[in-house]
Amino acid sequence: MLTIVTELRERGVKVISLTENYDLDSKEGRFMFAVLAAAAEYALELRA
């Protein structure tokens, strides 16, 4: 997911989460996205 978002941003696409209400153009938004992505990956590994 992080790779996809990075590729989109490199192409000039503005990524905004409507449900969590953060903008990935800001450093805070990118931080929150990375934290949530890491938590989701951790939860997936726990279920495996």
N, C-alpha and C positions, 0 to 999 in steps of 0.2 A: 504494500500500500504506500509506504514512504517513497519507494522508487517511482511509482505511478504519479504521485503528487509532484515529486521533483521534476519529472519529465514534463508534466503539464505546465508547471511554473516556468520552466526553461523555454517553452513555446509561447509564453506570454498569456497563458490562461490564468485568470484570477480564480482562486479556489477559496470558497467561503462555506463553512459548515452552517447550515440553517438551523439544525436541531440543537447543536451545542453553542451556537452563536459566537463563533470566533473566526477571524480572518487569517488565512495562512500567509498573507503578505506582511503580517507583523511578527516580530520575534516571539511575542507571547503566544500568538496563535499557533505558530510552528512548534513551540515547546509543548503546548497542551496537546496538540495532535500527536506528537512523538510519544508523550507519556501515555495517552490513551491507546495508541497502537501497540506499545510495549505491554501494557496491561492485557490487551486482547490476545496478544501472542502468548503471554504467560498462561492465561486461562486456557487457551487451546492446548498448550503443552501439558497442563495438569490433567486435562481430560483424556489425553492420549495414552 
